[in-house]
Amino acid sequence: MKLSRSVSWFLLAFGVWSWFIWVTFIKNLWQDASGLAFDDAGDPTGYFWVHLLLAVTSFVLGTIIGAIGLRGLRALRRERD
């Protein structure tokens, strides 16, 4: 399958965006003072674990999708040269 240049750039941008958003979210989650992420004893709550799992899943998917976009761009460059 051959990806177009615009689709390849979109996939790469999606991967970068996914990492940016979820790294920021995890930083905010880790510093949460509202009581949602950590209980009074400082232990992680269910909210923390669920959102950590979402972030890890998004990191993995964002990396895979970004890598597909990067491979598409490299293939187009090799084809052009």
Contacts in CASP RR format, 6 or more apart in sequence:
PFRMAT RR
TARGET T0000
AUTHOR 0000-0000-0000
METHOD contacts of the structure
MODEL  1
MKLSRSVSWFLLAFGVWSWFIWVTFIKNLWQDASGLAFDDAGDPTGYFWV
HLLLAVTSFVLGTIIGAIGLRGLRALRRERD
2 75 0 8 1.000
3 11 0 8 1.000
3 68 0 8 1.000
3 69 0 8 1.000
3 72 0 8 1.000
3 75 0 8 1.000
3 76 0 8 1.000
5 73 0 8 1.000
5 76 0 8 1.000
7 69 0 8 1.000
8 69 0 8 1.000
8 70 0 8 1.000
8 72 0 8 1.000
8 73 0 8 1.000
8 76 0 8 1.000
9 69 0 8 1.000
9 73 0 8 1.000
10 69 0 8 1.000
11 65 0 8 1.000
11 66 0 8 1.000
11 68 0 8 1.000
11 69 0 8 1.000
11 72 0 8 1.000
12 66 0 8 1.000
12 69 0 8 1.000
12 70 0 8 1.000
12 73 0 8 1.000
14 62 0 8 1.000
14 65 0 8 1.000
14 66 0 8 1.000
15 62 0 8 1.000
15 63 0 8 1.000
15 65 0 8 1.000
15 66 0 8 1.000
16 66 0 8 1.000
18 58 0 8 1.000
18 59 0 8 1.000
18 61 0 8 1.000
18 62 0 8 1.000
18 65 0 8 1.000
19 59 0 8 1.000
19 62 0 8 1.000
19 63 0 8 1.000
21 58 0 8 1.000
22 55 0 8 1.000
22 58 0 8 1.000
22 59 0 8 1.000
25 51 0 8 1.000
25 55 0 8 1.000
26 52 0 8 1.000
26 55 0 8 1.000
29 37 0 8 1.000
29 48 0 8 1.000
29 51 0 8 1.000
29 52 0 8 1.000
29 55 0 8 1.000
30 37 0 8 1.000
32 38 0 8 1.000
32 48 0 8 1.000
35 45 0 8 1.000
36 45 0 8 1.000
36 47 0 8 1.000
36 48 0 8 1.000
37 44 0 8 1.000
37 45 0 8 1.000
37 47 0 8 1.000
37 48 0 8 1.000
37 51 0 8 1.000
38 44 0 8 1.000
38 45 0 8 1.000
38 48 0 8 1.000
39 45 0 8 1.000
44 52 0 8 1.000
END
